[in-house]
């Protein structure tokens, strides 16, 4: 192999090996626009247009359905942000908020049903009021669709892990 060919292959080999080691990115927040240009209310208005779309595991396709992380990544993706596609990718992402600092457009992160060490669900705050906020999410529960739910229901308060702001980073 010629040195020039090797020079072109090295970056490809590096990127390929890096991707094999990191199956799930710890944090991916990319926004080509300034973070302040994203209007939180318009983000929520866009999200609410999807209420009623069915829950479909491992989907981020509005024509077929969403799972929770597919819905979150789809909504933020329309505003130029690339977020993890799996709920587990939200364990170490964003700026953690106190309940009094929750804002529309912040992401709620929940543990799974049975294991309190695994992230199992996500939603986007659509009405901010601390631990009495409401959030929009793709629910695999009774609703089986994109729906709006109160955070202060026992089902969600006991699974609450954190709320993060990915728009002000």
Order of alpha helices (4+ residues) and beta strands (2+ residues): alpha-beta-alpha-beta-beta-alpha-beta-beta-beta-beta-beta-beta-alpha-beta
